[in-house]
Amino acid sequence: MQKSTSLRYARPAAIRPILLMASLAFWSAGSSAAAGGADPIAATPASLGIDAQPLAAIDADIASSKFPLVDSLLVMRCGEVVFDRHYPHDYAATYGKEAHTKGPLNARLTGPYNYFDPAWHPYYHGTDEHTMQSVSKTVTSATIGIAMARGDFKAPLSTPVLHYFDESKVKNVDARKRRMTLRDLLTMTSGFDWNEDVPYDDPNNPSDLMEATDDWVQFVIDRPMKDEPGKVFAYSSGATELLAYVFKRETGADIEQYAHAQLFGPLGIDAYFWKRTPLGVVDTEGGLYLRTEDLAKIGLLYLNDGLWKGRRLLKSDWIKESMTPRIDAGEGFKYGYQWWLLPHGEPSRLAWVARGMGGQRMIIVPEDHLIVVSTAWHILNEASIEFDVVRRLLPGVHEHQCKAESGS
């Protein structure tokens, strides 16, 4: 297990909300502070055209545990924070029994893949870096997009996945596996026999089976095929894990180290952790830890069309392609390049959603310049806060002109 090369620090919890309000207003690419150099001022919901009552009601539901084990909720509009709250929980007590009982979410009993170990989940060793779980997939997609923009990832997405493997060492090779492309991995249409719809505490979940092995990449590429690639949505953490291996083969760079230099560095994300498989491959399917406000920075990068303080990190075309619905994903969602796309409103628009096990969510409503980030750890009772955001919060978000256009 390799540690991130980034600087890690933790701020005193008592002063954290005040500092966060100031810092987010300052670094935002679309905020008045960033555009005009004014002193950063914490915004109120009303000042940015958001009704305070729905926010207060959601906050009350979280505080009363109607939404169980939610750890944080952050709301931004026009690059300014209008709501930021953290909710403390004693996870050592909550999952004390499960932490010492071997099972699908605790196959190794100790270490980073014991999902009940309070040293590892949901926070990384007492810091405020929270597990992102499958939001890691979205960050992986962003990193690939940056590498393509820089010319470091040269292969087109139509490249067959087996191009990066010695076919003689891969099991269950057939014509369908030979037709599987990088785009199929990004859109969860790999065609693998992979049913991740069963609960993660089910011993038949292939994601758990993968994490119980040493060689995750080999486990995934050896899976038999079930469907024609590109035709059927089948959510697969294994498909995203293959992208870590492909990235290294294509660019010669470790994807974490690349993200550190080309994504986290430019965004000022200086405290994070990214887990690795037992063989040292970056866990792109679910191993990233970020602070709530740093995940919001990644959301702002997309909301600002790939620009950060005047510097282009992502191409507009990559963002457009990423947010183009490629396949019906069920539960009311469409799916793009490792992004869930949630139709809402009349006429219908798309909210861009990053989702992770246990309640990790980032919801971007581009037309309203709105970002909602939530972290949680209700891994035995999964809930989806994005539907409440759409149903309860969005009706209270009114037309508003941001002080500065994105990317100014």
CORMO-V584691 format. One record per backbone hydrogen bond with DSSP energy under -0.5 kcal/mol. NH is the residue of the N-H (numbers start at 0). CO is the residue of the C=O. E is the energy in kcal/mol with one decimal. If there is no record, write none. Layout:
NH:CO:E  NH:CO:E
This chain:
14:11:-0.9  15:11:-0.8  15:12:-0.5  16:12:-0.5  18:14:-2.1  19:15:-2.6  20:16:-2.2  21:17:-1.7  22:18:-2.9  23:19:-2.7  24:20:-1.5  25:21:-1.7  26:22:-2.5  27:23:-1.5  30:27:-0.7  33:24:-0.5  34:30:-2.0  35:31:-3.1  36:32:-1.9  37:31:-0.6  42:80:-0.9  47:43:-0.8  47:44:-1.3  48:45:-1.6  49:44:-2.6  50:395:-2.7  54:50:-0.7  55:51:-2.5  56:52:-2.4  57:53:-2.3  58:54:-2.7  59:55:-2.3  60:56:-2.1  61:57:-2.2  62:58:-2.8  63:59:-1.9  64:61:-1.7  65:60:-2.4  66:60:-1.3  67:65:-0.7  69:66:-0.8  70:374:-2.6  71:374:-1.8  72:84:-2.3  73:372:-2.7  74:82:-2.7  75:370:-2.9  76:79:-2.4  77:368:-2.0  79:76:-2.0  81:74:-2.8  82:74:-1.5  84:72:-2.2  86:70:-2.6  87:85:-0.5  90:88:-1.1  93:89:-2.4  94:90:-2.4  95:92:-0.8  98:94:-2.2  99:95:-0.5  99:96:-1.2  100:97:-1.5  101:99:-0.5  105:102:-2.1  108:105:-0.8  109:107:-2.2  113:110:-1.6  114:104:-2.5  114:112:-0.8  116:113:-1.6  117:115:-0.6  119:116:-1.9  120:116:-2.6  123:128:-2.4  124:118:-2.7  124:122:-0.9  126:123:-2.2  129:127:-0.7  129:289:-2.6  130:121:-3.2  131:287:-3.1  132:285:-0.6  132:287:-0.5  134:131:-2.2  135:132:-2.4  136:133:-1.2  137:133:-0.7  138:134:-1.8  139:135:-2.2  140:136:-2.2  141:137:-2.2  142:138:-2.2  143:139:-2.3  144:140:-2.4  145:141:-2.2  146:142:-2.3  147:143:-2.2  148:144:-2.2  149:145:-2.0  150:147:-0.9  151:146:-2.2  152:146:-1.6  153:151:-0.7  158:155:-1.9  160:179:-2.8  162:159:-1.4  163:160:-2.0  164:161:-1.6  166:164:-1.0  168:165:-2.6  169:166:-1.6  177:173:-2.0  178:174:-1.2  179:175:-0.8  179:176:-0.6  181:158:-1.7  182:156:-2.4  184:180:-1.3  185:181:-2.1  186:182:-2.0  187:184:-1.0  188:183:-2.6  192:223:-2.7  193:191:-1.4  195:193:-0.8  195:234:-0.6  201:198:-1.8  204:201:-2.1  205:194:-0.5  207:204:-0.5  208:204:-1.9  209:205:-2.4  210:206:-2.2  211:207:-1.2  212:209:-1.6  215:213:-1.0  218:214:-2.0  219:215:-2.2  220:216:-2.6  221:217:-1.7  222:219:-1.8  225:190:-3.7  226:190:-2.0  229:188:-3.3  230:227:-1.6  231:227:-0.6  233:187:-2.6  239:235:-1.1  240:236:-1.9  241:237:-1.8  242:238:-0.7  242:239:-0.6  243:239:-0.7  243:240:-0.8  244:240:-1.1  245:241:-2.8  246:242:-2.6  247:243:-1.6  248:244:-2.1  249:245:-2.8  250:246:-2.7  251:246:-0.5  251:247:-1.8  252:246:-0.6  257:253:-2.5  258:254:-2.4  259:255:-2.7  260:256:-1.7  261:257:-2.9  262:258:-2.2  263:258:-2.9  264:258:-0.6  264:259:-1.5  266:262:-1.7  267:263:-0.6  267:264:-1.6  268:263:-2.9  269:267:-1.1  272:288:-1.5  274:286:-2.6  276:280:-3.0  278:213:-0.7  279:276:-2.3  282:274:-2.7  283:281:-1.9  285:282:-0.8  286:282:-2.3  288:272:-3.1  289:129:-2.2  293:290:-0.5  294:290:-2.0  295:291:-1.7  296:292:-1.0  297:293:-1.3  298:294:-1.8  299:295:-2.4  300:296:-2.1  301:297:-1.6  302:298:-2.6  303:299:-2.5  304:301:-1.7  305:300:-2.9  306:303:-1.4  307:310:-2.8  310:307:-1.8  312:305:-3.1  312:310:-0.6  313:305:-1.5  318:314:-1.7  319:315:-2.6  320:316:-2.7  321:317:-2.7  322:318:-1.9  323:320:-1.1  324:322:-0.6  325:334:-3.4  326:334:-0.9  328:332:-2.2  329:332:-0.7  332:329:-2.4  333:340:-3.0  334:326:-1.5  335:338:-2.8  336:321:-1.6  337:185:-1.5  337:335:-1.3  339:352:-2.8  340:333:-2.5  341:339:-0.5  341:350:-2.6  342:331:-0.7  342:340:-0.7  343:348:-2.3  348:343:-3.2  350:341:-2.4  350:348:-0.5  351:363:-2.8  352:339:-3.2  352:350:-0.5  353:361:-2.5  355:359:-2.4  358:355:-1.5  359:355:-1.6  360:358:-0.5  360:373:-3.0  361:353:-2.0  362:371:-3.2  363:351:-3.0  363:361:-0.5  364:369:-2.6  365:363:-0.7  367:364:-1.1  368:365:-1.3  369:364:-1.8  370:75:-2.5  371:362:-2.6  372:73:-2.8  373:360:-2.7  374:71:-1.4  376:68:-2.2  377:357:-1.7  378:376:-1.0  380:377:-1.3  384:382:-0.6  386:383:-0.9  387:383:-0.5  388:384:-2.1  389:385:-2.2  390:386:-2.5  391:387:-3.0  392:387:-1.0  392:388:-0.9  393:388:-2.3  395:392:-1.7  396:393:-2.0  397:48:-3.3  397:395:-0.7  401:399:-0.7  403:29:-0.6  407:404:-1.5
